[in-house]
Amino acid sequence: MTATPGPSDGDYLRLDQQICFSLNAASRAFGSVYRVLLKDLGLTYPQYLVMLVLWEHGELPVKKVGEHLRLDSGTLSPLLKRLEVAGLVRRERSSHDERSVHVRLTGEGTALRERALLVPRRIAAATGFDLDEIRDLRARLDRLTAALDRTALEDIPDL
């Protein structure tokens, strides 16, 4: 029995062989679905992520929100300002540390959670995956992210 030859080195440079492209394409496709689902909530996808963190953790320093979302303050601050203008969050300087700004939900922001409950189910349905497949994919992506984070801190190994 003869072994099937593997891909040649040149095949690894094909666009359809790039995991980064597949992840980017999936992310863009998710963005399109979220755009439609979040329109009724009056949120963009990044704003939705901020709301998820606050619904889960309650009041937090802006720095902690950024850590949860892997966003720097330059990206996060405009999101929070827009959410504040929309009446969903309130930002206040800490009375203990003037350098720290805390974010908390308003009553309207808390109430929006009820309307958002269907979003994850509709996203899951849009994938065509069952819940076990979604959990497995998320676990694999978390492992991939952790590995890439570790690699970013070190030199990328030679092959």
N, C-alpha and C positions, 0 to 999 in steps of 0.2 A: 504494500500500500504506500502511495506517495503522499508526502505532506504537502498541503496547500501552501504556496508561498505567501509570506506576509506582505504587507504594503511596502513599496519602495520608499526611500527617503523623500523623494519628490512628492509622493502621495500625502505625506504629513503636512505639506504646505498648501493643500487644497482647502478652500474655504469650508467645505462641508465636513472637514476633519477637525476643525477648530472648536474646542469646547467653549472657549470664550465667546465665539460667534453664536453658538447654540444657546448659551445662557443669555446673551444680549437679545437675541431674537425672542426668546421666551419672556424676558422681562418687558420688552416692548409690547408683546401680545397681551401680557397681563395688564400693562398700563392702559391699553385700549379697552379692555373689559372693565377695569376699575373706573375708568373715566365715565363710562355709561352708568354704572351702578352708583357711583358717588355723586352724580349730577343732582339727583333728588335730595341728597343730604347737603348740597351746597359746599362740598369739600373737594379739594384736589387730592390726589393720592398721597403726596407728602404731608398734607394737613391731616389726612385720615390716620397716617402713622403716628403723628403727634398725639392725636386724640386717643388712639389705642393705648399709648404709653400712659396717658393721664387717666384713662378709664381703669387701667390695671393697677397703677401705683398711687393715684391721687396726687396731691400737691408735691412738686419736686423742684429742686433748683434747676435752672436752665441747663447747667453743666451736666446734670444727671440725665435729663431728657436727651441731650446730645449724645451722651455715652450709650444710652439704650438704642438710639437710632443710627449711631456711627456717623453723626453729622457734626461739623464744626459750628461755632457760634455765628460765623458769617453767613452760613446757609440757614441755620435755625432761626435766627432773630427775625428775618423778614416773614417767615412762616408764622411765628408767634404773633407778630404785629398784625398780620391779616386775620388770624383767628381771634385776636382781641377786638379788632374793628368789627368783626362779625358777631361779637358778643358771646363767644364760646369759651374764652379763657380770660383770665386776669393775670397780669404780671405785676409783681410788687418786689421792691427791694427788701432784703432781709433786715429786720430790726437788729439782729445780732452782728451782721457783717454787711456793710454797705456795698461791698463789691459783688455780693451774691444776689441774684434775682430769682425769685421763686415764681412758678407758674401753677395756677390752679384752675379747675373748671368752674364756670359759672353755672347757675341753675339750668340755663339753656344748653350749655355744653354737656351737663350730666344727662339731661332729658334726651339729647340727640342719640345717646347710646342705645336706647330702645329701638329707634328707627334703624340703627346700624346693625342690629342683630342678624338680619337676613343676608348681609353682604358676604360673610364667610361661606355660608351655605350655597349661595348663588355662584361664588367663585369656584367652590369645589365642584358644583354641577357642571360649570363651564369647562373644567379640565377633562371630564370624562373618566377621571380616576376614582376608585373607591377610597374610603378613609384610610385603609391600611397602606395603599399605594402613596397617598399624600403624605402620611407620617413617614414612610420609608424615604421618599424623595426629600422631604424636609431634613431628615436626619443625615442623609448623604450630603446635602448642600451645606448643612452646619459643619460636618466633618471637613468638607472641601474648604470652607471659609477659614476654619481653624488652621488647617494645613497651610493655606496661603498666607494667613497672618503670621504664622511661625516663620515661613520662608522669607517674608518681607523683612523680618528682623535679622535674618542671616544672609549669607551669600547664597545665591541660587546654585544648587549643586551642578557640577558638570556630569554629563552622561558618558 
